[in-house]
Amino acid sequence: MQKQTGIQANPIATLGRSTIDFISSLGEIFLFLLEGVRLIFSSPKQLTKIIRQMYFIGSKSLFVISLIGIFTGMVLGLQGYYTLVKFGSEGLLGAAVSLTLIRELGPVLTAIMITGRAGSSMAAEIGVMRISDQIDALDVMDINPIAYLVSPRIAASILCFPLLTALFDVIGIIGGYLTGVAMLGINSGVYFHRINTSVEMSDINEGFLKALVFGIIVATISCYQGYNTHKRKDSVGPESVSNSTTAAVVLSCVLILVSDYVITSFLL
């Protein structure tokens, strides 16, 4: 009995079990993603489901993305102006605002906002279907639940995230214009000239690549957490749905920031 207790208390054994569980979870999530992507093209009827999810993920997020974008751009314009004016470089405000939004803040903040609005809803909806045996009912009716529930959400996220990121960038640049030009008196021609000369296609491609990766991450993690709600060890029933939703949002946000660093380090 003492020997067994000693083994359980062994920190190396605990670390090993945690590492194995972590790698196993990564493998399950990756296989879950591959299956979801494969089934996107399983039937022409998928198009209707994808359009429905695009409306939910994309159209219903327009207001919050626009609101966050305009104020983010205004804050960048304000902070950037008072930083650049110390060096006599306030004319570079347009370049600073646009590059910051296009390369970093646009994709990241868009993804985080969609995670909170749509990702949490995906996890909660699928989680409720799991604990109420609706997913088992789909199996009984010979309907693949991943094709029915997961694939349209992944496809819609892949399409919507870059589009919403582009909207965020444009509105954020307008917000920087309102602060820098309308409020602080920078010449409007200089503001847009700096944007035109500083932003390159590689910067835009980097932002879209990040948005695409973030869309895959958010859709996969949210659907995976909801789909496997019944496997949670910390809770059962409705509590497991809330825990799965929380885990989906937190894990998605963490992976967004981690993948942002990884992509940036490879592309610089």
ZADO-1210 file (C-alpha; in nm, 4 decimals, padded with zeros to 6 digits):
<atoms>
<atom x="00.0000" y="00.0000" z="00.0000" code="MET" pos="1"/>
<atom x="00.2859" y="00.2333" z="00.0844" code="GLN" pos="2"/>
<atom x="00.4594" y="00.1440" z="-00.2420" code="LYS" pos="3"/>
<atom x="00.1457" y="00.2281" z="-00.4411" code="GLN" pos="4"/>
<atom x="00.1105" y="00.5619" z="-00.2598" code="THR" pos="5"/>
<atom x="00.4736" y="00.6379" z="-00.3343" code="GLY" pos="6"/>
<atom x="00.4212" y="00.5706" z="-00.7038" code="ILE" pos="7"/>
<atom x="00.1180" y="00.7957" z="-00.7149" code="GLN" pos="8"/>
<atom x="00.3089" y="01.0732" z="-00.5420" code="ALA" pos="9"/>
<atom x="00.6084" y="01.0416" z="-00.7760" code="ASN" pos="10"/>
<atom x="00.6309" y="01.3770" z="-00.9585" code="PRO" pos="11"/>
<atom x="00.8022" y="01.2167" z="-01.2582" code="ILE" pos="12"/>
<atom x="00.5175" y="00.9677" z="-01.2995" code="ALA" pos="13"/>
<atom x="00.2635" y="01.2495" z="-01.2650" code="THR" pos="14"/>
<atom x="00.4470" y="01.4562" z="-01.5250" code="LEU" pos="15"/>
<atom x="00.4628" y="01.1568" z="-01.7567" code="GLY" pos="16"/>
<atom x="00.0904" y="01.0886" z="-01.7275" code="ARG" pos="17"/>
<atom x="00.0116" y="01.4559" z="-01.7889" code="SER" pos="18"/>
<atom x="00.2382" y="01.4649" z="-02.0929" code="THR" pos="19"/>
<atom x="00.0852" y="01.1495" z="-02.2386" code="ILE" pos="20"/>
<atom x="-00.2674" y="01.2820" z="-02.1778" code="ASP" pos="21"/>
<atom x="-00.1755" y="01.6123" z="-02.3415" code="PHE" pos="22"/>
<atom x="-00.0267" y="01.4478" z="-02.6510" code="ILE" pos="23"/>
<atom x="-00.3242" y="01.2124" z="-02.6714" code="SER" pos="24"/>
<atom x="-00.5646" y="01.5087" z="-02.6573" code="SER" pos="25"/>
<atom x="-00.3723" y="01.6881" z="-02.9325" code="LEU" pos="26"/>
<atom x="-00.3972" y="01.3765" z="-03.1479" code="GLY" pos="27"/>
<atom x="-00.7711" y="01.3467" z="-03.0879" code="GLU" pos="28"/>
<atom x="-00.8275" y="01.7126" z="-03.1744" code="ILE" pos="29"/>
<atom x="-00.6203" y="01.6829" z="-03.4927" code="PHE" pos="30"/>
<atom x="-00.8085" y="01.3723" z="-03.6065" code="LEU" pos="31"/>
<atom x="-01.1352" y="01.5479" z="-03.5182" code="PHE" pos="32"/>
<atom x="-01.0313" y="01.8385" z="-03.7422" code="LEU" pos="33"/>
<atom x="-00.9303" y="01.6118" z="-04.0301" code="LEU" pos="34"/>
<atom x="-01.2618" y="01.4272" z="-04.0142" code="GLU" pos="35"/>
<atom x="-01.4523" y="01.7553" z="-04.0057" code="GLY" pos="36"/>
<atom x="-01.2641" y="01.8943" z="-04.3062" code="VAL" pos="37"/>
<atom x="-01.3061" y="01.5714" z="-04.5028" code="ARG" pos="38"/>
<atom x="-01.6821" y="01.5696" z="-04.4513" code="LEU" pos="39"/>
<atom x="-01.7243" y="01.9274" z="-04.5734" code="ILE" pos="40"/>
<atom x="-01.7417" y="01.7859" z="-04.9248" code="PHE" pos="41"/>
<atom x="-01.9478" y="01.4791" z="-04.8364" code="SER" pos="42"/>
<atom x="-02.2781" y="01.6076" z="-04.9767" code="SER" pos="43"/>
<atom x="-02.4154" y="01.9006" z="-05.1807" code="PRO" pos="44"/>
<atom x="-02.6569" y="01.9603" z="-04.8929" code="LYS" pos="45"/>
<atom x="-02.3609" y="02.0831" z="-04.6870" code="GLN" pos="46"/>
<atom x="-02.3749" y="02.4143" z="-04.8728" code="LEU" pos="47"/>
<atom x="-02.7044" y="02.5086" z="-04.7085" code="THR" pos="48"/>
<atom x="-02.5667" y="02.4323" z="-04.3625" code="LYS" pos="49"/>
<atom x="-02.2483" y="02.6270" z="-04.4352" code="ILE" pos="50"/>
<atom x="-02.4449" y="02.9349" z="-04.5459" code="ILE" pos="51"/>
<atom x="-02.6560" y="02.9129" z="-04.2294" code="ARG" pos="52"/>
<atom x="-02.3412" y="02.9017" z="-04.0161" code="GLN" pos="53"/>
<atom x="-02.1844" y="03.1866" z="-04.2120" code="MET" pos="54"/>
<atom x="-02.4868" y="03.3970" z="-04.1254" code="TYR" pos="55"/>
<atom x="-02.4493" y="03.3083" z="-03.7579" code="PHE" pos="56"/>
<atom x="-02.0706" y="03.3454" z="-03.7355" code="ILE" pos="57"/>
<atom x="-02.0250" y="03.6267" z="-03.9856" code="GLY" pos="58"/>
<atom x="-02.3327" y="03.8440" z="-04.0271" code="SER" pos="59"/>
<atom x="-02.4285" y="03.8419" z="-03.6605" code="LYS" pos="60"/>
<atom x="-02.0740" y="03.9429" z="-03.5648" code="SER" pos="61"/>
<atom x="-02.0616" y="04.2492" z="-03.7908" code="LEU" pos="62"/>
<atom x="-02.1788" y="04.4975" z="-03.5282" code="PHE" pos="63"/>
<atom x="-01.9435" y="04.3904" z="-03.2515" code="VAL" pos="64"/>
<atom x="-01.6475" y="04.3667" z="-03.4935" code="ILE" pos="65"/>
<atom x="-01.7235" y="04.7144" z="-03.6280" code="SER" pos="66"/>
<atom x="-01.7604" y="04.8594" z="-03.2794" code="LEU" pos="67"/>
<atom x="-01.4378" y="04.7099" z="-03.1489" code="ILE" pos="68"/>
<atom x="-01.2567" y="04.8008" z="-03.4715" code="GLY" pos="69"/>
<atom x="-01.3465" y="05.1701" z="-03.4648" code="ILE" pos="70"/>
<atom x="-01.2444" y="05.2169" z="-03.1018" code="PHE" pos="71"/>
<atom x="-00.9271" y="05.0121" z="-03.1432" code="THR" pos="72"/>
<atom x="-00.8262" y="05.2330" z="-03.4341" code="GLY" pos="73"/>
<atom x="-00.9083" y="05.5479" z="-03.2370" code="MET" pos="74"/>
<atom x="-00.7004" y="05.4336" z="-02.9406" code="VAL" pos="75"/>
<atom x="-00.4096" y="05.3417" z="-03.1690" code="LEU" pos="76"/>
<atom x="-00.4337" y="05.6828" z="-03.3349" code="GLY" pos="77"/>
<atom x="-00.4362" y="05.8621" z="-03.0013" code="LEU" pos="78"/>
<atom x="-00.1553" y="05.6648" z="-02.8404" code="GLN" pos="79"/>
<atom x="00.0485" y="05.6552" z="-03.1604" code="GLY" pos="80"/>
<atom x="00.0259" y="06.0303" z="-03.2111" code="TYR" pos="81"/>
<atom x="00.1492" y="06.1221" z="-02.8633" code="TYR" pos="82"/>
<atom x="00.4303" y="05.8681" z="-02.8946" code="THR" pos="83"/>
<atom x="00.5433" y="05.9746" z="-03.2419" code="LEU" pos="84"/>
<atom x="00.5181" y="06.3477" z="-03.1705" code="VAL" pos="85"/>
<atom x="00.8006" y="06.3110" z="-02.9157" code="LYS" pos="86"/>
<atom x="01.0295" y="06.2199" z="-03.2051" code="PHE" pos="87"/>
<atom x="00.8820" y="06.4649" z="-03.4547" code="GLY" pos="88"/>
<atom x="00.7416" y="06.1735" z="-03.6586" code="SER" pos="89"/>
<atom x="00.3683" y="06.2220" z="-03.6232" code="GLU" pos="90"/>
<atom x="00.3411" y="06.2000" z="-04.0029" code="GLY" pos="91"/>
<atom x="00.4074" y="05.8256" z="-03.9692" code="LEU" pos="92"/>
<atom x="00.0835" y="05.7741" z="-03.7775" code="LEU" pos="93"/>
<atom x="-00.0967" y="05.6267" z="-04.0796" code="GLY" pos="94"/>
<atom x="00.1736" y="05.3635" z="-04.1263" code="ALA" pos="95"/>
<atom x="00.1812" y="05.2788" z="-03.7558" code="ALA" pos="96"/>
<atom x="-00.1959" y="05.2355" z="-03.7275" code="VAL" pos="97"/>
<atom x="-00.2393" y="05.0383" z="-04.0499" code="SER" pos="98"/>
<atom x="00.0529" y="04.7986" z="-03.9985" code="LEU" pos="99"/>
<atom x="-00.0409" y="04.7332" z="-03.6363" code="THR" pos="100"/>
<atom x="-00.3980" y="04.6532" z="-03.7346" code="LEU" pos="101"/>
<atom x="-00.3280" y="04.4534" z="-04.0502" code="ILE" pos="102"/>
<atom x="-00.0445" y="04.2410" z="-03.9139" code="ARG" pos="103"/>
<atom x="-00.1427" y="04.1897" z="-03.5507" code="GLU" pos="104"/>
<atom x="-00.4403" y="04.3473" z="-03.3796" code="LEU" pos="105"/>
<atom x="-00.6896" y="04.2928" z="-03.6606" code="GLY" pos="106"/>
<atom x="-00.6651" y="03.9138" z="-03.6827" code="PRO" pos="107"/>
<atom x="-00.6133" y="03.8613" z="-03.3081" code="VAL" pos="108"/>
<atom x="-00.8915" y="04.0840" z="-03.1759" code="LEU" pos="109"/>
<atom x="-01.1341" y="03.9649" z="-03.4439" code="THR" pos="110"/>
<atom x="-01.0671" y="03.6031" z="-03.3520" code="ALA" pos="111"/>
<atom x="-01.1027" y="03.6678" z="-02.9788" code="ILE" pos="112"/>
<atom x="-01.4299" y="03.8559" z="-03.0252" code="MET" pos="113"/>
<atom x="-01.5750" y="03.5816" z="-03.2461" code="ILE" pos="114"/>
<atom x="-01.4594" y="03.3235" z="-02.9917" code="THR" pos="115"/>
<atom x="-01.6579" y="03.4979" z="-02.7208" code="GLY" pos="116"/>
<atom x="-01.9668" y="03.5472" z="-02.9362" code="ARG" pos="117"/>
<atom x="-01.9821" y="03.2461" z="-03.1692" code="ALA" pos="118"/>
<atom x="-01.7284" y="02.9966" z="-03.0319" code="GLY" pos="119"/>
<atom x="-01.8974" y="02.9779" z="-02.6940" code="SER" pos="120"/>
<atom x="-02.2329" y="02.9276" z="-02.8660" code="SER" pos="121"/>
<atom x="-02.0944" y="02.6411" z="-03.0771" code="MET" pos="122"/>
<atom x="-01.9609" y="02.4608" z="-02.7706" code="ALA" pos="123"/>
<atom x="-02.2799" y="02.5160" z="-02.5689" code="ALA" pos="124"/>
<atom x="-02.5170" y="02.4116" z="-02.8491" code="GLU" pos="125"/>
<atom x="-02.3296" y="02.0929" z="-02.9347" code="ILE" pos="126"/>
<atom x="-02.2768" y="02.0189" z="-02.5657" code="GLY" pos="127"/>
<atom x="-02.6498" y="02.0407" z="-02.4950" code="VAL" pos="128"/>
<atom x="-02.7166" y="01.8116" z="-02.7906" code="MET" pos="129"/>
<atom x="-02.4663" y="01.5637" z="-02.6498" code="ARG" pos="130"/>
<atom x="-02.6070" y="01.5437" z="-02.2961" code="ILE" pos="131"/>
<atom x="-02.9663" y="01.5313" z="-02.4275" code="SER" pos="132"/>
<atom x="-02.8809" y="01.2335" z="-02.6534" code="ASP" pos="133"/>
<atom x="-02.9585" y="01.4250" z="-02.9728" code="GLN" pos="134"/>
<atom x="-02.6185" y="01.3329" z="-03.1180" code="ILE" pos="135"/>
<atom x="-02.6879" y="00.9665" z="-03.0407" code="ASP" pos="136"/>
<atom x="-03.0210" y="01.0089" z="-03.2194" code="ALA" pos="137"/>
<atom x="-02.8358" y="01.1322" z="-03.5285" code="LEU" pos="138"/>
<atom x="-02.6258" y="00.8153" z="-03.5181" code="ASP" pos="139"/>
<atom x="-02.9411" y="00.6046" z="-03.4918" code="VAL" pos="140"/>
<atom x="-03.0831" y="00.7808" z="-03.7991" code="MET" pos="141"/>
<atom x="-02.7582" y="00.7075" z="-03.9854" code="ASP" pos="142"/>
<atom x="-02.6642" y="01.0779" z="-03.9989" code="ILE" pos="143"/>
<atom x="-02.2968" y="01.1448" z="-03.9378" code="ASN" pos="144"/>
<atom x="-02.2974" y="01.3942" z="-03.6473" code="PRO" pos="145"/>
<atom x="-01.9589" y="01.5392" z="-03.7422" code="ILE" pos="146"/>
<atom x="-02.0759" y="01.6055" z="-04.0975" code="ALA" pos="147"/>
<atom x="-02.4025" y="01.7509" z="-03.9687" code="TYR" pos="148"/>
<atom x="-02.2711" y="01.9617" z="-03.6792" code="LEU" pos="149"/>
<atom x="-01.8969" y="02.0183" z="-03.7117" code="VAL" pos="150"/>
<atom x="-01.8058" y="02.0399" z="-04.0809" code="SER" pos="151"/>
<atom x="-02.0372" y="02.3351" z="-04.1653" code="PRO" pos="152"/>
<atom x="-01.8991" y="02.5313" z="-03.8699" code="ARG" pos="153"/>
<atom x="-01.5389" y="02.4694" z="-03.9719" code="ILE" pos="154"/>
<atom x="-01.6092" y="02.5691" z="-04.3323" code="ALA" pos="155"/>
<atom x="-01.8013" y="02.8803" z="-04.2275" code="ALA" pos="156"/>
<atom x="-01.5208" y="02.9847" z="-03.9917" code="SER" pos="157"/>
<atom x="-01.2592" y="02.9415" z="-04.2636" code="ILE" pos="158"/>
<atom x="-01.4623" y="03.1732" z="-04.4888" code="LEU" pos="159"/>
<atom x="-01.5792" y="03.4281" z="-04.2311" code="CYS" pos="160"/>
<atom x="-01.2683" y="03.4948" z="-04.0234" code="PHE" pos="161"/>
<atom x="-01.0615" y="03.6534" z="-04.3053" code="PRO" pos="162"/>
<atom x="-01.3598" y="03.8617" z="-04.4209" code="LEU" pos="163"/>
<atom x="-01.4321" y="03.9906" z="-04.0713" code="LEU" pos="164"/>
<atom x="-01.0615" y="04.0601" z="-04.0207" code="THR" pos="165"/>
<atom x="-01.0574" y="04.2717" z="-04.3379" code="ALA" pos="166"/>
<atom x="-01.3600" y="04.4640" z="-04.2102" code="LEU" pos="167"/>
<atom x="-01.1916" y="04.5162" z="-03.8726" code="PHE" pos="168"/>
<atom x="-00.8761" y="04.6485" z="-04.0427" code="ASP" pos="169"/>
<atom x="-01.0617" y="04.8962" z="-04.2634" code="VAL" pos="170"/>
<atom x="-01.2790" y="05.0301" z="-03.9820" code="ILE" pos="171"/>
<atom x="-00.9765" y="05.0482" z="-03.7503" code="GLY" pos="172"/>
<atom x="-00.7869" y="05.2572" z="-04.0065" code="ILE" pos="173"/>
<atom x="-01.0892" y="05.4865" z="-04.0288" code="ILE" pos="174"/>
<atom x="-01.0856" y="05.5117" z="-03.6482" code="GLY" pos="175"/>
<atom x="-00.7190" y="05.6120" z="-03.6579" code="GLY" pos="176"/>
<atom x="-00.8101" y="05.8733" z="-03.9202" code="TYR" pos="177"/>
<atom x="-01.0808" y="06.0181" z="-03.6974" code="LEU" pos="178"/>
<atom x="-00.8384" y="06.0558" z="-03.4084" code="THR" pos="179"/>
<atom x="-00.5258" y="06.1588" z="-03.5966" code="GLY" pos="180"/>
<atom x="-00.6727" y="06.3786" z="-03.8681" code="VAL" pos="181"/>
<atom x="-01.0103" y="06.5008" z="-03.7445" code="ALA" pos="182"/>
<atom x="-00.9148" y="06.5502" z="-03.3790" code="MET" pos="183"/>
<atom x="-00.5374" y="06.6048" z="-03.3694" code="LEU" pos="184"/>
<atom x="-00.4882" y="06.7861" z="-03.6991" code="GLY" pos="185"/>
<atom x="-00.2598" y="06.5582" z="-03.9004" code="ILE" pos="186"/>
<atom x="-00.2810" y="06.6186" z="-04.2743" code="ASN" pos="187"/>
<atom x="-00.5199" y="06.3652" z="-04.4282" code="SER" pos="188"/>
<atom x="-00.3067" y="06.3309" z="-04.7425" code="GLY" pos="189"/>
<atom x="-00.0016" y="06.2448" z="-04.5349" code="VAL" pos="190"/>
<atom x="-00.2017" y="05.9911" z="-04.3329" code="TYR" pos="191"/>
<atom x="-00.3204" y="05.7962" z="-04.6381" code="PHE" pos="192"/>
<atom x="00.0091" y="05.8415" z="-04.8242" code="HIS" pos="193"/>
<atom x="00.1947" y="05.6708" z="-04.5399" code="ARG" pos="194"/>
<atom x="-00.0545" y="05.3859" z="-04.5490" code="ILE" pos="195"/>
<atom x="-00.0103" y="05.3514" z="-04.9243" code="ASN" pos="196"/>
<atom x="00.3707" y="05.3479" z="-04.9092" code="THR" pos="197"/>
<atom x="00.4089" y="05.1341" z="-04.5955" code="SER" pos="198"/>
<atom x="00.1570" y="04.8530" z="-04.6363" code="VAL" pos="199"/>
<atom x="00.2699" y="04.5764" z="-04.8693" code="GLU" pos="200"/>
<atom x="00.0855" y="04.2729" z="-04.9988" code="MET" pos="201"/>
<atom x="00.2945" y="04.0490" z="-04.7729" code="SER" pos="202"/>
<atom x="00.1523" y="04.2304" z="-04.4697" code="ASP" pos="203"/>
<atom x="-00.2029" y="04.1722" z="-04.5901" code="ILE" pos="204"/>
<atom x="-00.1293" y="03.8076" z="-04.6690" code="ASN" pos="205"/>
<atom x="00.0148" y="03.7608" z="-04.3201" code="GLU" pos="206"/>
<atom x="-00.3027" y="03.8999" z="-04.1633" code="GLY" pos="207"/>
<atom x="-00.5248" y="03.6771" z="-04.3759" code="PHE" pos="208"/>
<atom x="-00.3114" y="03.3701" z="-04.3001" code="LEU" pos="209"/>
<atom x="-00.3451" y="03.4355" z="-03.9286" code="LYS" pos="210"/>
<atom x="-00.7214" y="03.4848" z="-03.9638" code="ALA" pos="211"/>
<atom x="-00.7493" y="03.1553" z="-04.1504" code="LEU" pos="212"/>
<atom x="-00.5519" y="02.9666" z="-03.8836" code="VAL" pos="213"/>
<atom x="-00.7495" y="03.1327" z="-03.6044" code="PHE" pos="214"/>
<atom x="-01.0763" y="03.0356" z="-03.7705" code="GLY" pos="215"/>
<atom x="-00.9714" y="02.6713" z="-03.7862" code="ILE" pos="216"/>
<atom x="-00.8565" y="02.6801" z="-03.4227" code="ILE" pos="217"/>
<atom x="-01.1723" y="02.8412" z="-03.2848" code="VAL" pos="218"/>
<atom x="-01.4136" y="02.6184" z="-03.4786" code="ALA" pos="219"/>
<atom x="-01.2224" y="02.2991" z="-03.4008" code="THR" pos="220"/>
<atom x="-01.1726" y="02.3643" z="-03.0299" code="ILE" pos="221"/>
<atom x="-01.5290" y="02.4875" z="-02.9745" code="SER" pos="222"/>
<atom x="-01.6870" y="02.1943" z="-03.1581" code="CYS" pos="223"/>
<atom x="-01.4509" y="01.9421" z="-02.9981" code="TYR" pos="224"/>
<atom x="-01.5261" y="02.0629" z="-02.6460" code="GLN" pos="225"/>
<atom x="-01.8998" y="02.0528" z="-02.7064" code="GLY" pos="226"/>
<atom x="-01.8902" y="01.7193" z="-02.8876" code="TYR" pos="227"/>
<atom x="-01.7000" y="01.5534" z="-02.6015" code="ASN" pos="228"/>
<atom x="-01.8930" y="01.7126" z="-02.3171" code="THR" pos="229"/>
<atom x="-02.0028" y="01.3694" z="-02.1937" code="HIS" pos="230"/>
<atom x="-01.6395" y="01.2649" z="-02.1449" code="LYS" pos="231"/>
<atom x="-01.5578" y="01.5360" z="-01.8936" code="ARG" pos="232"/>
<atom x="-01.4307" y="01.4062" z="-01.5606" code="LYS" pos="233"/>
<atom x="-01.4927" y="01.7214" z="-01.3588" code="ASP" pos="234"/>
<atom x="-01.8711" y="01.7432" z="-01.4025" code="SER" pos="235"/>
<atom x="-02.1829" y="01.5898" z="-01.5539" code="VAL" pos="236"/>
<atom x="-02.5110" y="01.7170" z="-01.6988" code="GLY" pos="237"/>
<atom x="-02.5679" y="02.0914" z="-01.7430" code="PRO" pos="238"/>
<atom x="-02.2571" y="02.1714" z="-01.5421" code="GLU" pos="239"/>
<atom x="-02.0450" y="01.9839" z="-01.7943" code="SER" pos="240"/>
<atom x="-02.1881" y="02.2030" z="-02.0717" code="VAL" pos="241"/>
<atom x="-02.0877" y="02.5205" z="-01.8887" code="SER" pos="242"/>
<atom x="-01.7411" y="02.3810" z="-01.8189" code="ASN" pos="243"/>
<atom x="-01.6993" y="02.2759" z="-02.1818" code="SER" pos="244"/>
<atom x="-01.8028" y="02.6218" z="-02.2986" code="THR" pos="245"/>
<atom x="-01.5586" y="02.7882" z="-02.0608" code="THR" pos="246"/>
<atom x="-01.2803" y="02.5513" z="-02.1655" code="ALA" pos="247"/>
<atom x="-01.3531" y="02.6185" z="-02.5336" code="ALA" pos="248"/>
<atom x="-01.3260" y="02.9964" z="-02.4940" code="VAL" pos="249"/>
<atom x="-01.0164" y="02.9911" z="-02.2720" code="VAL" pos="250"/>
<atom x="-00.8299" y="02.7310" z="-02.4775" code="LEU" pos="251"/>
<atom x="-00.9183" y="02.9029" z="-02.8056" code="SER" pos="252"/>
<atom x="-00.7914" y="03.2403" z="-02.6804" code="CYS" pos="253"/>
<atom x="-00.4673" y="03.0854" z="-02.5548" code="VAL" pos="254"/>
<atom x="-00.4089" y="02.8998" z="-02.8810" code="LEU" pos="255"/>
<atom x="-00.4860" y="03.2155" z="-03.0798" code="ILE" pos="256"/>
<atom x="-00.2068" y="03.4019" z="-02.9021" code="LEU" pos="257"/>
<atom x="00.0361" y="03.1097" z="-02.9193" code="VAL" pos="258"/>
<atom x="-00.0252" y="03.0505" z="-03.2901" code="SER" pos="259"/>
<atom x="00.0007" y="03.4256" z="-03.3522" code="ASP" pos="260"/>
<atom x="00.3537" y="03.4215" z="-03.2112" code="TYR" pos="261"/>
<atom x="00.4482" y="03.1086" z="-03.4050" code="VAL" pos="262"/>
<atom x="00.3210" y="03.2443" z="-03.7386" code="ILE" pos="263"/>
<atom x="00.4836" y="03.5845" z="-03.6803" code="THR" pos="264"/>
<atom x="00.8186" y="03.4260" z="-03.5952" code="SER" pos="265"/>
<atom x="00.8117" y="03.2219" z="-03.9181" code="PHE" pos="266"/>
<atom x="00.7043" y="03.5078" z="-04.1450" code="LEU" pos="267"/>
<atom x="00.9378" y="03.7803" z="-04.0171" code="LEU" pos="268"/>
</atoms>
